[in-house]
Amino acid sequence: MSVPRASHANPCYSRTMAPKTPSSKKGKASGFVIGSARFRKISAVEGIHYSPDMKGRVAISKSKALTPEERRKTIIKAYRKA
């Protein structure tokens, strides 16, 4: 009775043990997302507090249901005026 030979040089190699290659998910941010309440708490520890203008922009963004890209543009526009 003969033992079947592996088709590759290393008989201990298994495709399930091969390193995983990252998938290319475009448009997906890596990591995790924190909410605005948690962000305010973290900012407070750093000594950063929302100004009345910032609070107003947040309220407008929420009421208009802006996309993240639209929110970023609004923030950038506000600081470029200054």
C-alpha positions in Angstrom: 0.0 0.0 0.0 1.5 3.3 -1.0 1.1 6.6 0.7 -0.3 9.4 -1.5 2.2 12.1 -2.1 1.5 15.8 -1.5 1.2 17.9 -4.7 3.6 20.5 -3.3 7.0 20.5 -1.6 5.8 20.9 2.0 3.6 18.0 3.1 2.6 19.8 6.3 1.3 22.8 4.4 -2.5 23.4 4.4 -4.3 26.1 2.5 -6.3 26.8 5.7 -3.1 27.7 7.4 -2.0 30.2 4.7 -1.9 33.8 5.8 -5.1 35.7 5.1 -4.8 38.6 2.6 -6.9 41.6 3.4 -9.9 42.1 1.2 -10.1 45.4 -0.7 -13.3 46.9 0.6 -13.4 50.4 -0.8 -15.4 53.0 1.1 -15.2 51.1 4.4 -13.3 52.8 7.2 -11.1 50.6 9.3 -11.3 50.3 13.0 -14.5 51.3 14.8 -16.8 54.3 15.1 -17.6 56.1 18.3 -20.7 58.1 18.9 -20.8 61.8 19.5 -21.5 61.4 23.2 -18.5 59.2 23.7 -16.4 61.6 21.5 -17.4 64.6 23.8 -16.3 62.6 26.9 -13.0 61.8 25.4 -12.5 65.4 24.2 -13.3 66.6 27.7 -10.5 64.5 29.1 -8.2 66.2 26.6 -9.5 69.6 27.7 -11.5 70.2 24.4 -15.0 71.4 24.7 -17.7 72.1 22.0 -18.1 75.8 21.3 -21.7 77.1 20.7 -20.9 77.3 17.0 -19.8 73.6 17.0 -23.0 72.6 18.8 -25.0 74.5 16.3 -23.3 72.7 13.4 -24.0 69.4 15.0 -27.7 70.2 15.5 -28.0 71.4 11.8 -26.2 68.3 10.6 -28.5 66.0 12.5 -31.7 67.9 11.5 -30.7 67.8 7.8 -29.5 64.2 8.0 -26.2 65.1 6.3 -23.9 62.3 5.1 -20.5 62.1 6.7 -18.9 63.7 3.6 -21.4 66.6 3.8 -20.6 67.0 7.5 -16.9 67.2 6.8 -17.4 69.8 4.1 -19.5 71.9 6.4 -16.8 71.8 9.1 -14.0 72.6 6.7 -16.0 75.5 5.2 -16.6 76.9 8.7 -12.9 76.9 9.6 -11.7 78.2 6.2 -13.8 81.3 6.7 -12.1 82.1 10.0 
